[in-house]
């Protein structure tokens, strides 16, 4: 009998040890699963936080392909609009570089490691439309297989290699879905070189190049890139120049007008400021228009405007803001 009791006692001890070991393993596995889920959640949060596009409103991109293109995606109307700009077309490069052939601006910027940024900035200021981002290939693709195939290919490359875009992977997924849902008759392509705003001229060495009438392109830009949310909100916008740079407010006003904003005043501010400011009425503070303009011009929110004044939104620009 004593031997049997001892045997049962040993079995109970072994069972307790086994249960403790199983609980320890369960705790360790649960901890591993928790850490993995936390890591996945953090990556998902990071993807959403770095998202450029809200998926509901218009998105404007630069495609560094051949020819260089500005493309606009409008989820509301399910349309995609292309503006292609042929090689050999002269535009003003940003950062006071002066006139350059459009295909030479990217290599120019690459001398300082910011080729696509310089190209996007140059197109934004010269044509007067906000550029939200870009897609490119390691070598400039020739557009031969059709617009949807071109866009799908660029999106696929960017998904694998993050340096080819500033869009998040969540942006790319939504963009790919929109491209593949958009019907062919909803895609419009305008070759700027085939319009009346483009003309050929001779360079000093006798070679031919193209240039475009900057002001006359505004109608084309407005047709292709109007942000209908701006028109729907219909807020009165005032733009002032506080940077001392001649023409700064006028250039910004052209952009706002091109995308459908309602300008009520453009002029000079009474004093120079160090950073761009945006002031709004209380009802305009959280509107799409105010948030979009703050993003375009890199402005910080300051004090509110009084209701019933001349404008709903006041933008005070400085030379470094845009």
N, C-alpha and C positions, 0 to 999 in steps of 0.2 A: 504493500500500500504506500509506503514512504517513497518507494522508487517511482510509482505512478504519479504521486503528487509533485515530486521534483520534476518529472518530465513535463507535466502540465504547466508548472510554473515557468519552466524554460521556454515552452511554446508561447506562453503569454508575453514573456519578455521579448522574445524574437518578433512577435507580432507588433508589439508597441514600437520597437525599433524600426520595423518596416513601415509602419504608419507614419512615424516621424520623418523617415527618409522620403516617403511619397509626398508628404506635405511640403518638405523643403524643396523637392523637385518642382512641385506645382507652383510654389512661390517664385522660384527662379524663372520658370517658363512664363508666368504671368508678368514678371518684371521685364523680361525680354520682349514679350508682345507689347507691353505698354510703351517701352522705349521705341520700338519699331513704329508703332502707331503715332507716337509723338513726333518722330522724325518725319513720317509721311505727312502728318498734319502741318508741320512747320514748312515743308516744301510746298504744299498746296497753298498755304497762307502766303508764302513768298511769291508764288506765281501770281496770285490775285493782287497782291500789293504792288507788284511791278507792272501790272497791266496798263497798257497805254489806251486801250479802247474799252468803252462801256458796252459795246455790242448792240447799242440801240440807235446811236446817232452816227452822223457821217464821219468817215475815216479817210484821210488823205495821205497817200504814200508816194515816195519817190522810188522808182525802179531804176537801178543802175544797170540797164541793159542797152542793147543797140536796136532802135534809138532810145535815148533816155526818155523816160515817161513819167508823167504825173497821173496817178490813178486814184479815183475817188469811189468809195463804197458807201452806198446809202441803204441801210437795212429797211427803212420805212417804205421806200418804193421798190426795193429789191433790184436796184440798178447799179451798174458799174460803168463809170465814165473814164475814158483814157484821153490824155493830151500828150501826143508824141512830139518830140523836138529833135529834129535831124542834126546829125553831126555837122559841124561847120557853122552852126548858128551862134552868133556872138550875143552874150548877155553880160551884165555887170556882175562880177564875182563879189561875194560879201567880203567884209573886213577890209574894204578899200583897196582891193587888188586891181580894180579896174576891169575893162572889157576883156573877156576870154572866150574862146570857143568852148561850147558847153561840154564837149567830151574831154577837155583839158582841165576842167575844174577839179575833178576827183583826183587825178595825179598831182595837181598842185597842192591840194590839201594833204595828200599822203606824205608830202615832205615833212609834215609835222605830225603825222599819224592820225589825221582827222579828215580823211578824204571825203567820206560820205556825209559827215557833218557839214563841211564847207559846201558841198553840192546842194544839200537840202536847204541850208540857210540862204544860199544864193538864189535858188528857185523861189523860195518863200518871199524874199524881199523884192525880187525883180518882177515876178508875176502877181504879187499881192494876194496870196492865199496861204492859210496856215498849213504847214506840213507836220503831220503827227508822227511820221516814222518812215522807215525805208526797208526795202528788200533788195538784195543783190546776190550775185554769184561771184565765185572767186575770179572768174573771167567774165567780161561782158558778153552775155548771151545775145545771139541774133534772134529776133522775134520772127520765127518762121512757122511754128506749129499751131498758131492760134492763141488767142488771148487767155482762154480758160486753161489750156495746157501750160502756157507760160507761167501763169499765176500759181497753178498747182505745183509746178516744178520748183519755183522759187520758195514757196511755202515749205515744201518737203525738205529742201536744202537747209533752210533756216531752222527747221525743227531739229535737224541733226547737228548743225553748227551755229551756235548762238551768236557768233561774231558777225553773221551775215544779216542781222536785223536788230532793231531795238525793241521789237515786240516780244511779249512773253509767250510762253507755249500755249497758254490759255487763249491769248489773242489769236495765235496762229491756227488753233483748232477751230475757233469760231469763224475765222476768215476763210478757211478751207471749206467749211460747211456752206458758207454763203456763196462762195465761188461756184461750187458744184450744184447749188440750188438755182442759181440765176440762169434764166433762159437766154438764148442767143440774141433775141430781139431786144433784150433789156441791157445789152452792152453797146455803148456808143464810143466810137473811136474818132478823134479829131486830130489830123496831122497838121500841126501848126504851119509847116512849110507850104501846105497847099491852100492856105487861107489868104485873104487879102491883106492881113496884117504883116505878112512876111515879104521881104524883098531881097534881091541879090545886090551885092555891091562889090567893087574891086578893091583889093588891098594894095598897099604900096608896092608890093612885089609883083603885082599883076594877077595874082590868083583871086578866085571868086570866093565869097563867103555870103552868109545870110545874116540878116538882122530883123528884129521884129519891132513894131511900133508898140512901145510899152503901154501907152494909154489906151490904144485901140484894142489891146488884148483883153481889157477889162470885161467887155461884153461876153467874150468867149469864156473867160474864167467864171463869170457870174452864171452863165448857162450850165456849166459843168459842175461847179463846186458850191452852189448855194446851199447853206445850211438851213433847212426849213424850220428847224427848232428856233432859230433866231427870229425868223419872220413871224412865227406863231406867237412867241412871247412879246414881240414888238416893243421892246424897251428903248427909251430915248438914251442915246449914248453921246457923251461929251469926251473929246480927246484933247489933251493939252500937252505942250512940249515944255518940259522943265530941265532939259539937258543942254540947251544952247546949240544943239546941232540943227542946222538949217534943213527944213523939210521933213524932220522926223515925224511930227504929228500928221502931216499930209500923207506920208507913206503908210502910216498905221491906219489912217482914215480910209485910204484906198482899199486896204485889205478888208477892213470891217464892212465897207460898202459892197465889195465883191462877194462876200459870203452871206449877204442879206441883212446886215445890221442897219438900224435906223439912226443915222447920225443927225444931231441937231446943232452941234457946234464943234469947230476945230480951231485951235489957236495956241497962243503962248501963255505959259504960267507966269505968275508974278515974280517967282524966285526959282533959282536952280536947286534941284534936290539930288541926293546921292543915290536913291533907289526908286524904282517905279512904285507908284501907289495906285490902288483902286478903291474908290469909295462908292457906296451904293445906298439906296434907300432900304429901309427894313424889309419891304416886300420883295425887293430885287436881290437881296443878299444871297439867297440859296438857289437862285435860278440857274438854269443851264447856261444862259448867256453870260452872266457874271463869272461863273466858274470857268467857262471856256476862255473868256478874254483874259482872266487872271493867269491862266496857263499859257496862252499864246505870248503874252507880253512879259511874263515872268514877274508879275506884280504882287505885292503884299497888300492885304486888306488893312485899311486904316479906319478912321471914324466914319460914321454913317452920314448920309446926306439927309437933309430935311425933306419931308414929303411935300409935293406941290411945287418943287423947284423946276429948273429948266430941264434937268436930266435925271434919269433913274440910275445911271451908271456914269461915274467920272473916272477917267484913266489919265494919270499924270505920268508921262513918259520921261525917262532919262536916257542918255546915250548908251549906257551899259545894259539896259533892260532888254533891248530888242534890236 
